[in-house]
């Protein structure tokens, strides 16, 4: 007796062991079959009907079955991990040095410092006068911290749009800030905080892309 199998989609692979069984009249034997098919997309379940046929050359005997496949979806987990890591890097980068030569972190770029830098562009005071106690909290670094927190908050949305847009705005705004400052003053070597913030923006954006699209 020879064995075979087929399915309507023609994606299942049948592996019989043995593929052929020789029997004398009245004898009984058994054979095993192993079936396989391409995995479905992450988080999906596929029901594949199939038929196994045994033939002695004159008569056929068949039996039907269903092959159920389910694939785990790792995208939600990766989305959470990358978004959290990206947002935390953005926040942490504000506390690191942006300008080692001047020992400036993100919070060092407060309103008075920005006014000094903008003097060549717009004469006079551009930014409002803020008390020294509040200056560290009203700075470029504090804006980056806020954007990092908003990127993480984007996890509450199923679309990931808030995280993506926040990461893009943070990266574009931060790059524009660095370019403007570099054209006005000699800021020296770029500090680690700059690279950490850009890395955080990239990771948060990727995390937003992994949000499961609506069907």
C-alpha positions in Angstrom: 0.0 0.0 0.0 1.3 3.5 -0.9 0.4 6.6 0.9 -0.1 10.2 -0.2 -1.7 13.4 0.9 -3.1 16.7 -0.5 -4.7 19.9 0.7 -6.8 22.5 -1.2 -4.1 25.2 -0.8 -1.2 22.9 -1.8 1.0 24.3 1.0 1.1 21.3 3.4 4.0 18.9 3.1 3.4 15.2 3.9 6.2 13.0 5.2 5.1 9.3 5.5 7.2 6.8 7.4 7.2 4.3 5.7 5.9 5.7 2.4 5.0 2.2 1.2 3.8 -0.8 3.2 3.8 -4.3 1.7 1.1 -6.6 3.3 0.0 -10.1 2.7 -3.8 -10.8 2.8 -5.0 -10.6 6.4 -2.0 -8.7 7.7 -2.1 -5.4 9.6 0.5 -2.7 9.6 0.8 1.0 10.6 2.5 4.1 9.2 3.0 7.5 10.6 2.7 10.9 8.8 4.3 14.2 9.6 2.8 17.3 8.2 4.2 20.8 8.0 3.3 24.1 6.4 4.6 27.7 6.3 3.8 29.6 9.6 1.1 32.2 9.4 1.8 35.8 10.2 2.4 36.8 13.8 -0.7 36.6 16.0 -2.8 34.8 13.4 -4.4 31.3 13.4 -4.8 29.2 10.2 -7.0 26.2 9.8 -5.7 24.0 6.9 -7.9 21.0 5.8 -6.1 18.0 4.3 -6.7 14.5 3.1 -4.5 11.4 3.5 -4.9 8.7 0.9 -3.8 5.0 1.0 -3.9 3.1 -2.3 -3.1 -0.5 -3.2 -3.3 0.2 -6.9 -6.9 -0.9 -7.2 -8.7 0.8 -4.4 -8.2 4.0 -2.5 -9.0 4.8 1.1 -8.9 8.3 2.4 -9.3 10.2 5.7 -9.6 13.9 6.2 -8.3 16.2 9.0 -7.5 19.8 9.9 -4.1 21.2 10.6 -4.4 24.2 12.9 -1.4 26.6 13.1 -1.0 29.5 15.4 1.9 31.9 15.5 2.9 34.1 18.4 2.9 37.9 17.9 6.0 39.5 19.4 5.3 42.9 18.0 3.4 44.3 21.1 6.2 43.2 23.4 8.9 44.8 21.2 6.8 47.9 20.8 6.6 48.4 24.6 10.3 47.6 25.1 11.6 49.9 22.3 9.2 52.7 23.2 10.1 52.6 26.9 13.8 52.4 26.1 13.6 55.2 23.5 11.7 57.5 25.8 14.0 56.8 28.8 17.1 57.5 26.6 15.6 60.8 25.5 15.0 61.7 29.1 18.3 60.4 30.3 20.2 62.2 27.5 18.9 65.6 28.9 20.9 64.9 32.1 24.1 64.0 30.3 26.7 66.5 28.9 25.8 68.1 25.6 28.9 70.3 25.5 31.8 68.8 27.4 34.0 71.9 26.8 31.5 74.1 28.5 30.2 71.5 31.0 26.7 72.0 29.8 23.9 69.5 30.1 20.5 69.9 28.5 19.3 71.8 31.6 22.3 74.2 31.2 20.6 75.5 28.0 18.2 77.7 29.9 16.6 81.0 28.9 19.6 83.3 29.7 22.0 81.1 27.8 19.6 80.9 24.8 19.3 84.7 24.9 23.0 85.1 24.7 23.2 82.7 21.7 20.3 84.4 19.9 21.8 87.9 20.3 23.4 87.8 16.9 20.2 86.7 15.3 17.6 88.8 17.0 19.1 91.7 19.1 17.7 92.2 22.5 16.0 89.8 24.8 14.0 87.1 23.0 13.1 84.8 25.9 11.2 85.9 29.0 13.0 86.6 32.3 12.6 83.7 34.6 13.9 83.4 38.1 17.1 81.5 38.7 15.2 78.8 40.6 13.0 78.0 37.6 15.6 78.3 34.9 16.7 74.6 35.0 13.1 73.6 34.6 12.5 75.9 31.6 15.3 74.8 29.3 15.9 72.8 26.1 16.7 69.8 28.3 13.3 70.1 30.0 11.6 70.1 26.6 13.4 66.9 25.6 12.3 65.3 28.9 8.7 66.3 28.2 8.8 64.9 24.7 10.4 61.6 26.0 7.5 61.3 28.5 4.9 62.0 25.8 6.5 59.3 23.6 6.1 56.8 26.4 2.6 58.0 27.0 1.9 57.1 23.4 1.8 53.4 24.5 -1.8 54.1 25.7 -2.8 54.5 22.0 -3.2 51.4 19.9 -2.0 53.2 16.7 1.4 54.3 17.9 0.9 57.6 16.1 1.6 59.8 19.1 4.9 58.0 19.8 6.0 58.3 16.1 5.2 62.0 15.8 6.7 62.8 19.1 10.0 61.1 18.2 10.1 62.8 14.8 9.4 66.3 16.3 12.0 65.7 19.0 14.7 64.6 16.5 13.9 67.3 14.0 13.7 70.1 16.6 16.8 68.9 18.4 18.7 68.8 15.2 17.6 72.3 14.2 18.6 73.6 17.7 22.1 72.1 17.4 22.6 73.5 13.9 21.5 77.0 14.9 23.7 77.0 18.0 26.7 75.7 16.1 26.4 78.5 13.5 26.4 81.2 16.3 28.9 80.0 18.8 31.8 77.5 19.0 30.2 74.8 21.1 33.2 72.5 21.1 33.0 68.7 21.1 29.5 67.2 21.0 28.7 65.4 24.3 27.3 61.9 24.8 23.9 63.3 25.7 23.4 64.4 22.1 23.9 60.9 20.7 21.8 59.3 23.5 18.9 61.6 22.6 19.0 60.8 18.9 19.3 57.1 19.7 16.2 57.4 21.9 14.2 59.2 19.2 15.1 56.4 16.7 14.1 53.6 19.1 10.9 55.3 20.1 10.0 55.8 16.4 10.6 52.2 15.6 8.5 51.2 18.7 5.7 53.4 17.3 5.9 51.6 14.0 5.4 48.2 15.7 1.9 49.2 16.8 -0.6 46.8 15.4 -2.4 48.4 12.5 -6.2 48.5 12.6 -7.9 46.0 10.3 
